[in-house]
Amino acid sequence: RDRYQRRVHGVLAKMQNRLTLHGQAQLQDQFQRLVVLDYVIRNTDRGYDNWLIKWRPAAPGQDEEVRIAGIDNGLAFPHKHPDNWRSYPFSWADLPLARIPFSEQMCTSVLAKVESKAWRDLLIDDVRQVMRADRRFTEYAFQRQMGVLRGQMFNLAQVLRQRGSPAQLVAKRPVVVDCHGDRGLLLRFLHSRPCFQSC
């Protein structure tokens, strides 16, 4: 992990020194999009070797372009939060980019979605349709996965309302939001805090 961490930090530092203001804004936007995705789906394997950065310098008639792509999402959508002994940190939480607050545009657009019950229900229905392709699909396990997902969206909404940063997001106490039909939603705050050091 340390070797990849140094490499990613070094590549980003060199790249940021060569980016225009437009490119830096694109990098920050792309990074925050990856953070939101990873956090909501609780992707427990976004190490430094599981994302790619595409950078095309500005050229005559072409704007600079920065894109980030997350690869290897195989450990996303867990049915519970990781145990302390193997916490699976979000490696990007250590980057200087993670200390920059979410942009106003990101806060506004994401909050409009995660605070909408209709949007959340549609998202969960879409995820259910994809997961049903797995012959081992069970509604019980799916509901547990969606409890984690709802909890992640709950924490995300809190941080975005406060105009916080990705680093503040990953420091939030894990929460599971279970759906109990007529009784509504039940929030369960877990006692363990996320561990982002060597556990």
FIMAR-354518 format. One line per 4 residues: number of its first residue (from 1); their letters; for each residue x, y, z of N, C-alpha, C. Coordinates in steps of 0.05 Angstrom, whole numbers, plus 5000, padded with zeros to 4 digits. Layout:
N
NUM = a = X:Y:Z:X:Y:Z:X:Y:Z ~ ... $
This chain:
199
1 = rdry = 5017:4976:5000:5000:5000:5000:5018:5025:5000 ~ 5038:5026:5016:5055:5050:5018:5068:5057:4991 ~ 5076:5036:4976:5089:5041:4950:5069:5054:4931 ~ 5044:5043:4930:5023:5055:4913:5016:5083:4923 $
5 = qrrv = 5015:5086:4949:5007:5112:4960:5028:5134:4951 ~ 5053:5127:4954:5074:5146:4946:5072:5152:4916 ~ 5066:5131:4900:5065:5135:4871:5041:5153:4864 ~ 5018:5147:4875:4994:5163:4869:4998:5192:4878 $
9 = hgvl = 5008:5195:4903:5013:5223:4913:5033:5237:4894 ~ 5054:5223:4885:5074:5235:4868:5063:5242:4841 ~ 5048:5224:4829:5036:5229:4802:5017:5252:4804 ~ 4999:5252:4824:4980:5274:4827:4994:5301:4832 $
13 = akmq = 5015:5301:4848:5029:5326:4853:5042:5337:4828 ~ 5055:5319:4812:5068:5328:4787:5046:5338:4767 ~ 5024:5323:4766:5003:5330:4747:4991:5357:4755 ~ 4985:5360:4781:4972:5385:4790:4989:5409:4784 $
17 = nrlt = 5016:5406:4786:5033:5429:4780:5032:5437:4750 ~ 5024:5418:4733:5023:5424:4704:4994:5431:4695 ~ 4974:5428:4712:4947:5433:4704:4941:5463:4704 ~ 4924:5471:4685:4913:5498:4685:4892:5499:4707 $
21 = lhgq = 4881:5523:4712:4859:5525:4732:4836:5508:4723 ~ 4830:5507:4697:4808:5491:4687:4813:5461:4692 ~ 4838:5453:4688:4845:5425:4693:4844:5417:4722 ~ 4852:5436:4740:4851:5431:4768:4822:5428:4777 $
25 = aqlq = 4804:5445:4766:4776:5443:4773:4764:5417:4763 ~ 4772:5408:4739:4763:5382:4729:4773:5359:4746 ~ 4798:5360:4754:4809:5339:4771:4793:5337:4798 ~ 4788:5361:4810:4773:5361:4835:4745:5350:4831 $
29 = dqfq = 4732:5358:4810:4705:5349:4804:4704:5319:4800 ~ 4723:5309:4784:4724:5280:4778:4730:5264:4804 ~ 4748:5275:4820:4755:5262:4845:4731:5260:4863 ~ 4716:5282:4866:4692:5283:4883:4671:5264:4873 $
33 = rlvv = 4668:5261:4847:4649:5242:4836:4657:5214:4844 ~ 4682:5207:4842:4692:5181:4851:4686:5176:4880 ~ 4691:5197:4897:4686:5195:4925:4657:5189:4931 ~ 4639:5203:4918:4610:5199:4922:4603:5171:4915 $
37 = ldyv = 4611:5162:4891:4605:5135:4882:4616:5114:4902 ~ 4641:5116:4908:4653:5096:4926:4640:5096:4953 ~ 4634:5119:4964:4622:5121:4990:4594:5109:4991 ~ 4578:5116:4971:4550:5107:4971:4549:5076:4968 $
41 = irnt = 4565:5065:4949:4564:5036:4945:4582:5022:4965 ~ 4595:5036:4983:4613:5026:5003:4633:5007:4991 ~ 4646:5017:4969:4666:5002:4955:4690:4998:4973 ~ 4694:4974:4982:4715:4969:5002:4742:4961:4990 $
45 = drgy = 4745:4966:4964:4770:4959:4951:4779:4980:4931 ~ 4777:5005:4939:4787:5027:4921:4815:5034:4930 ~ 4833:5016:4925:4861:5022:4931:4873:5040:4909 ~ 4898:5047:4913:4911:5065:4894:4914:5053:4867 $
49 = dnwl = 4913:5027:4865:4916:5014:4840:4889:5008:4826 ~ 4867:5018:4837:4841:5012:4827:4826:5037:4816 ~ 4842:5056:4807:4830:5079:4792:4851:5089:4772 ~ 4840:5100:4751:4857:5110:4729:4852:5140:4725 $
53 = ikwr = 4873:5154:4718:4870:5182:4711:4879:5186:4683 ~ 4861:5199:4667:4868:5206:4640:4872:5236:4639 ~ 4894:5245:4629:4900:5273:4626:4909:5279:4598 ~ 4894:5297:4585:4902:5307:4559:4908:5336:4561 $
57 = paap = 4933:5344:4558:4940:5373:4560:4925:5389:4539 ~ 4922:5414:4544:4910:5432:4525:4927:5433:4500 ~ 4913:5435:4477:4926:5437:4451:4911:5458:4435 ~ 4923:5468:4414:4908:5488:4398:4880:5477:4390 $
61 = gqde = 4860:5492:4397:4833:5484:4390:4820:5463:4409 ~ 4835:5454:4429:4825:5434:4448:4831:5443:4476 ~ 4810:5441:4493:4814:5446:4522:4828:5423:4535 ~ 4841:5429:4557:4853:5408:4574:4830:5390:4584 $
65 = evri = 4836:5364:4587:4816:5345:4596:4828:5327:4618 ~ 4813:5325:4640:4821:5307:4662:4797:5289:4668 ~ 4801:5263:4668:4780:5244:4674:4791:5223:4694 ~ 4774:5214:4712:4781:5193:4731:4762:5170:4727 $
69 = agid = 4772:5146:4726:4755:5122:4724:4762:5103:4746 ~ 4742:5095:4761:4746:5074:4781:4743:5047:4769 ~ 4762:5029:4775:4761:5002:4764:4760:4983:4788 ~ 4751:4958:4783:4749:4937:4803:4731:4945:4826 $
73 = ngla = 4705:4942:4821:4685:4947:4841:4674:4922:4853 ~ 4690:4901:4853:4680:4874:4862:4672:4872:4891 ~ 4681:4890:4908:4674:4888:4937:4654:4910:4944 ~ 4640:4921:4925:4620:4941:4930:4594:4928:4940 $
77 = fphk = 4577:4944:4952:4551:4935:4962:4553:4913:4983 ~ 4569:4917:5004:4570:4896:5025:4544:4895:5041 ~ 4539:4872:5053:4514:4869:5069:4518:4879:5098 ~ 4543:4887:5105:4548:4899:5131:4573:4917:5128 $
81 = hpdn = 4576:4934:5147:4601:4950:5147:4624:4932:5154 ~ 4648:4937:5143:4671:4920:5149:4678:4920:5178 ~ 4688:4898:5187:4697:4895:5215:4722:4911:5220 ~ 4727:4918:5246:4750:4934:5252:4776:4921:5245 $
85 = wrsy = 4777:4894:5246:4803:4881:5241:4810:4882:5211 ~ 4791:4888:5195:4796:4891:5166:4778:4912:5155 ~ 4784:4937:5160:4766:4959:5156:4764:4968:5127 ~ 4782:4960:5109:4782:4968:5082:4778:4998:5079 $
89 = pfsw = 4799:5013:5084:4797:5042:5082:4794:5051:5053 ~ 4783:5075:5050:4783:5088:5024:4810:5100:5021 ~ 4827:5090:5005:4855:5100:5003:4856:5129:4995 ~ 4836:5138:4979:4837:5166:4971:4833:5185:4994 $
93 = adlp = 4824:5175:5017:4820:5193:5040:4846:5206:5050 ~ 4869:5195:5043:4894:5206:5051:4905:5227:5032 ~ 4892:5231:5009:4902:5250:4990:4895:5279:4997 ~ 4912:5298:4990:4906:5326:4995:4879:5334:4983 $
97 = lari = 4871:5322:4960:4846:5329:4948:4822:5323:4966 ~ 4826:5304:4984:4804:5296:5002:4798:5317:5024 ~ 4817:5335:5028:4813:5356:5048:4799:5381:5037 ~ 4795:5381:5011:4781:5404:4999:4751:5399:5001 $
101 = pfse = 4736:5418:5011:4707:5414:5013:4694:5408:4986 ~ 4672:5393:4988:4656:5388:4964:4648:5414:4951 ~ 4648:5415:4924:4640:5439:4910:4611:5445:4914 ~ 4603:5470:4911:4575:5478:4914:4558:5463:4894 $
105 = qmct = 4568:5460:4870:4554:5445:4849:4549:5416:4857 ~ 4570:5404:4868:4568:5376:4876:4548:5373:4899 ~ 4550:5391:4918:4531:5390:4941:4502:5393:4931 ~ 4497:5412:4914:4470:5417:4905:4459:5394:4889 $
109 = svla = 4475:5384:4869:4465:5363:4852:4461:5336:4866 ~ 4480:5329:4884:4478:5304:4898:4457:5305:4919 ~ 4455:5327:4934:4434:5329:4954:4406:5327:4942 ~ 4402:5339:4919:4376:5337:4906:4368:5308:4901 $
113 = kves = 4388:5291:4897:4382:5263:4892:4379:5247:4918 ~ 4399:5248:4936:4398:5231:4960:4376:5239:4979 ~ 4367:5264:4978:4345:5273:4996:4318:5267:4984 ~ 4317:5257:4959:4291:5251:4946:4284:5221:4950 $
117 = kawr = 4262:5216:4964:4253:5188:4968:4248:5175:4942 ~ 4236:5189:4923:4230:5177:4897:4255:5169:4883 ~ 4276:5186:4884:4302:5179:4871:4315:5155:4885 ~ 4315:5155:4911:4326:5133:4926:4312:5107:4920 $
121 = dlli = 4285:5107:4919:4270:5083:4913:4276:5073:4884 ~ 4278:5092:4865:4285:5085:4838:4313:5072:4837 ~ 4332:5084:4851:4359:5073:4851:4359:5045:4862 ~ 4345:5041:4885:4344:5014:4897:4331:4994:4878 $
125 = ddvr = 4310:5002:4865:4297:4984:4845:4316:4977:4822 ~ 4331:4997:4813:4350:4992:4791:4372:4973:4800 ~ 4382:4977:4825:4403:4959:4835:4392:4931:4839 ~ 4368:4929:4848:4355:4903:4852:4354:4888:4825 $
129 = qvmr = 4346:4902:4804:4345:4889:4777:4372:4878:4768 ~ 4393:4893:4773:4420:4885:4766:4428:4861:4783 ~ 4423:4862:4809:4432:4841:4827:4417:4815:4823 ~ 4392:4817:4813:4376:4793:4809:4389:4775:4787 $
133 = adrr = 4407:4785:4772:4420:4769:4751:4438:4748:4765 ~ 4446:4753:4790:4462:4733:4805:4444:4711:4815 ~ 4449:4686:4808:4432:4664:4816:4431:4660:4846 ~ 4450:4672:4861:4450:4670:4890:4435:4693:4903 $
137 = ftey = 4421:4709:4887:4407:4732:4898:4386:4723:4918 ~ 4385:4737:4941:4363:4734:4960:4353:4761:4969 ~ 4328:4764:4973:4317:4790:4981:4327:4798:5009 ~ 4332:4778:5026:4342:4783:5053:4369:4797:5052 $
141 = afqr = 4388:4784:5037:4415:4796:5034:4413:4823:5020 ~ 4396:4825:5000:4393:4851:4986:4384:4873:5005 ~ 4365:4867:5022:4355:4887:5041:4378:4896:5060 ~ 4394:4877:5068:4417:4884:5085:4437:4902:5070 $
145 = qmgv = 4442:4896:5044:4459:4913:5028:4447:4941:5025 ~ 4421:4942:5021:4409:4968:5018:4408:4984:5044 ~ 4408:4970:5067:4410:4984:5093:4437:4998:5095 ~ 4458:4986:5086:4484:4998:5086:4484:5022:5066 $
149 = lrgq = 4473:5018:5042:4472:5039:5022:4456:5063:5033 ~ 4433:5058:5045:4417:5081:5056:4433:5095:5077 ~ 4447:5080:5094:4464:5093:5115:4486:5110:5104 ~ 4498:5100:5082:4519:5116:5069:4507:5142:5057 $
153 = mfnl = 4483:5140:5046:4470:5164:5035:4463:5183:5057 ~ 4455:5172:5080:4448:5189:5103:4472:5206:5112 ~ 4495:5192:5115:4520:5206:5123:4529:5226:5101 ~ 4527:5218:5076:4534:5235:5054:4518:5261:5054 $
157 = aqvl = 4491:5258:5058:4474:5282:5059:4482:5301:5082 ~ 4488:5289:5105:4496:5306:5127:4521:5323:5121 ~ 4541:5310:5109:4567:5323:5103:4562:5344:5081 ~ 4546:5338:5061:4541:5357:5039:4525:5381:5049 $
161 = rqrg = 4506:5377:5067:4491:5400:5078:4510:5419:5093 ~ 4531:5407:5106:4550:5424:5121:4573:5434:5103 ~ 4572:5427:5077:4593:5434:5058:4620:5424:5068 ~ 4620:5399:5077:4644:5387:5086:4661:5375:5064 $
165 = spaq = 4681:5360:5071:4701:5349:5053:4699:5318:5052 ~ 4711:5305:5032:4712:5276:5032:4726:5265:5057 ~ 4746:5279:5068:4759:5269:5092:4739:5269:5116 ~ 4722:5290:5117:4702:5290:5138:4681:5269:5134 $
169 = lvak = 4675:5262:5109:4656:5242:5103:4665:5214:5113 ~ 4690:5207:5108:4699:5181:5116:4703:5178:5146 ~ 4703:5201:5160:4706:5200:5189:4679:5196:5203 ~ 4657:5196:5188:4630:5193:5200:4627:5165:5211 $
173 = rpvv = 4611:5164:5233:4605:5138:5245:4588:5122:5226 ~ 4594:5096:5221:4578:5080:5204:4549:5078:5214 ~ 4530:5079:5195:4502:5077:5202:4488:5058:5182 ~ 4469:5043:5191:4452:5027:5174:4424:5037:5176 $
177 = vdch = 4411:5041:5154:4383:5050:5154:4366:5027:5142 ~ 4351:5014:5160:4334:4992:5152:4306:5002:5147 ~ 4293:4989:5127:4266:4996:5119:4247:4976:5133 ~ 4228:4985:5148:4210:4968:5163:4181:4973:5155 $
181 = gdrg = 4175:4972:5129:4148:4975:5119:4133:4998:5131 ~ 4111:4991:5145:4093:5011:5157:4107:5028:5178 ~ 4127:5016:5191:4141:5030:5213:4161:5051:5202 ~ 4167:5050:5177:4185:5070:5165:4214:5061:5166 $
185 = lllr = 4232:5080:5168:4261:5074:5168:4272:5074:5196 ~ 4290:5056:5202:4302:5054:5228:4332:5058:5224 ~ 4344:5078:5238:4372:5083:5237:4386:5068:5259 ~ 4408:5054:5252:4425:5040:5272:4453:5051:5269 $
189 = flhs = 4461:5066:5289:4489:5077:5289:4507:5056:5301 ~ 4528:5049:5287:4546:5028:5296:4566:5041:5315 ~ 4575:5026:5335:4593:5037:5356:4621:5041:5345 ~ 4629:5025:5326:4657:5027:5316:4659:5051:5298 $
193 = rpcf = 4682:5064:5299:4689:5085:5281:4705:5074:5258 ~ 4704:5086:5235:4721:5076:5213:4750:5078:5220 ~ 4766:5059:5213:4794:5059:5218:4809:5063:5191 ~ 4824:5084:5189:4837:5089:5164:4868:5089:5166 $
197 = qsc = 4877:5077:5187:4906:5073:5190:4912:5044:5186 ~ 4935:5035:5192:4941:5007:5190:4927:4992:5213 ~ 4908:4976:5206:4892:4962:5226:4901:4933:5229 $
